[in-house]
Amino acid sequence: MAYAFAGHTIHHGCEIIGDNQPILIQRLIVPLAPAETFNHSHAHNHSAKADAWPPFFTETDTIKHMSETNNLQLWPAPTANGPLDATVTIPGSKSLSNRYLILAALGSQPVTLVGLLRSRDTELMMGALASLGVRCDIDPDNETTVTVTPPAGGRFQGNGNVYCGLAGTVMRFVPGLALFADGPVHFDGDEQAYARPMKPVLDGLEQLGATVDYHGEIGRLPFTITPPTVLPADRVQVSIDSSGSSQFISGLLLIGSRLPGGLTLQHTGEKTPSLPHIRMTVADVNGAGGHALADEDSRVWKVKPGALQLPERVVVEPDLSNAAPFLGAALIAGGTVRVPHWPVETTQPGGLLPGYLERMGAKVAFPEQDGIRYCEVTSDGSIHGLDDFDLTAAGEIAPSLAAILVFADKPTSMIGIGHLRGHETNRLEALVTEIRRIGGAARELPDGIAFTPVPRASLHGAVMESYADHRMATFAAMIGLAVPGIQIVNVATTRKTLPDFVGMWNGMLGK
């Protein structure tokens, strides 16, 4: 069977590109209706039917110089021939894009999102919303401008299927919307998603009256949520252990305003991972007219009941975590890399990146030109280790920082990132495995990774796994800047958040 793919056709898992050379696409294909059911309008008008949802790919998705080895595509990571001098424009924030999509769906009036990230994760989110009766209309002149129209009366469409892929924000944010559906909603995802923890957010929904039926392992995909006949009238105190992911807390906070009595949410775990992401959620809820309050010391969040409505037009910041591989490249290769549209203030954890790079020895500046603020990172290629380094606040940039620390001048123990074991893959194990694969030295800690420097000359090329994890793929690309002979398995997994990573990377290197 063939599937429509925004101008391409997929045959049995292979993308047939211009020269008819098939490149295997693994675990990246969203189940779609047969190609003959599509028409051109679906590329710009995503209605309530989930089976009429084509993922978005640009023409630059044709990734050149790949071959098939053992049924896995390999990409030869380019080395830097000298110091860099590049300006790299980063697409919109995935975290903000998907939060805005959820909040727009929870409102009562259309919202136009400008600069929305167009990647697999956001396509999955829009597909999930479409299956619940939400319209996502794409501007034909600018595919990063999307108008979201919530369902009439705020009642989501039930008796449908939500496909989560491997997107944590989809599998953990969208289930809350099922509370307000007119029937059961079934959730499924990529096979690899079955290993990702889900139970805390589902426990929270059960405490709010939902029924969760598991079709596999308890606390994992796939499952079906049946909304309660009547939502609780009084404020409900929900207690969950969100130690595994901040997304469990965020997923419940996003819907708290729509509960008749509001929500009090207690995190029962000892540590709260990625607090900046939770703060982002609180700020976004309040920006949509909600009233969310945090007592972080007590690990309690309260949301008052009330209507949510984002402004008519919302501009999405660039994804600062996705800037990490590019800005970090300046340290590995030397030279200067600039990222435009860097915000003065942000709730994104990636906003902490410039300070971390400074601690590693880079010079960081924020020049302005023609009203655009840049983050500019300059390095002579020397990299300082960080001794004991707590990255609790920004764990998602750990793979990028890990790539830099492979080349550091002294050891680093990166801690506070134990929750990364539950991401797209076990990132701690994966990072240690790949560092050792190229001749580096690293070991897992209970809550992080210990890096021990080795001479650059001791590092060697290898086929590096991506584990269907976008950040592991960009980690390997960073290593390849200084280590010749790196080949990356399935670099196309970067489409999760960067639809044209290969083109952007080659552009940074002037290739």
C-alpha positions, 0 to 999 in steps of 0.5 A: 500500500502507498501513502501520501506524504506531502508530495512524495509517495511511500511504498512499503517503508521506502521514500521514493525520491527524484532519482527513484533511489529508495531510502528506508524511513524507519519509525517515522511514518504516521499511519495515514489514509491510502493515497487515493483518498487525499486531495491537494486541499489536505495540505493546507486544511486539516479537519476533524478526520485524523485519517486525512492527515498528511505529515509535512515535509519540505523539499529539502527532506531529500537527504543526499549521500545516504546508503542502505546498510543492513536496512538502516540508512547511514549519513556521513557526518561532515567534518569542519575544515576550519573555524566556523563563521555562520548564522543559523536560523532556528525554527519555532520552539517545539515545546511552545508550539505544542503548548500553544496548539493545546491551549488554542484548542481549549479556547472558544475563538480561532487563534493564529500561531505565527512561526509554528514549528513544522516537524513530526512532533507538531504534525502529530499534535495537529493530527491528534487535535484533528481527530478530536474535532479541532481545525488546523488551517495552514496559510498557503503562503507560509506553512509556519502560520497556522490558524487553530479553530476549537470545536463548537461548544468546547466539546471534543469529538470522541470515538476516534483514534489519536496517534502519538508517534514518539512525541512525549508532548502528544502522548502526555498532553492530549489525553487530558483533552479526552476528559472533555470529549463526547466519547472514548478516545483511543491512543496509540503510537510508535512501537518505541513509544510503548516503553515511555512511561505514561502512568502518572498523567493517566493516574491523574486523569483517573483521579478526575473521573476518567476510565483508562483501559490499557491494551498492553502493559499497564501505564503505557501505550496503547490505551483508551480513555473514557471521559466521566459522565460528569466532571467533578464540581468541586476542586480536586486534589490530584497527587502523582509522582512526576519524577519521570517527566515534567510533562506529567505535571504540564499535561494536567496543568494545561486542562486545569482551568476547564475543570468546574472546580479547578485543580490542585496538583501535588507532585509526590516525588522527591525531585521535580525534573525540568522545572523550567518546562513546568514554569513555561506551562504555568506562564502559557496558561496564564497568558491564555487568561488562566490563573495558575499558581506554583508553590515549588518548594511544596511541589504543589500547583493550583489552577482556578477554574475559568475560560482559556483564550490565547490572543488572536495572534501568537508568535512562537519563539525559536527553539533554543534547545534546537540551537544547542547543536549549532551554537555548541559547534562553535566550541568543537570546531572553533569560530563563530556561530550566530542564532537570530531572534534570540529572546531577551526573556524566555521560559524555555530551558534552552535559554540557559544554554549561553551561560553553560557555553560560557562556563565551557570557555566560549565568548557569548554576546547578544548583538542587535542588527536591524532590530533583530537580537542574536546569540553569538558564540565564539570559541578558539576550540578550547573546551573546559570541563565543568567538574560537578555540573547539575543540569536538572533545569535543562536536561533536554540539552544534555546530549548537545553538552555531552558532545562538547564535553567529549572534547573537554580538558578535564572531567565533568560529572553531569547530574540531575538528568536521571529522568532522561532514561525515560525519553525517546530512548534511555539517553544516559545509556545511549550517550555512554555507549556512543561515546565509548564506541568512538574511543571516548570515556564515559560512565553512567551515574545514578543521576547522570553521566561522568565524562573523562577526557581523552586526547582527540587523536584517540577518538576514531570514526564509527557507525553511530546509532541514533536510537530513533532519537533526534537528540542522539542524532544531533549529538553524533553530528556534533562529534563528527565535526572533529572526528572523521569517519562518523556515520549516523544511523537514521539521521532522518529522525531529526525531523521530529523537531528539525525538518531540515537538520541536514540542510541546516548543518551543511549550510553552517559548514558551507557545504 
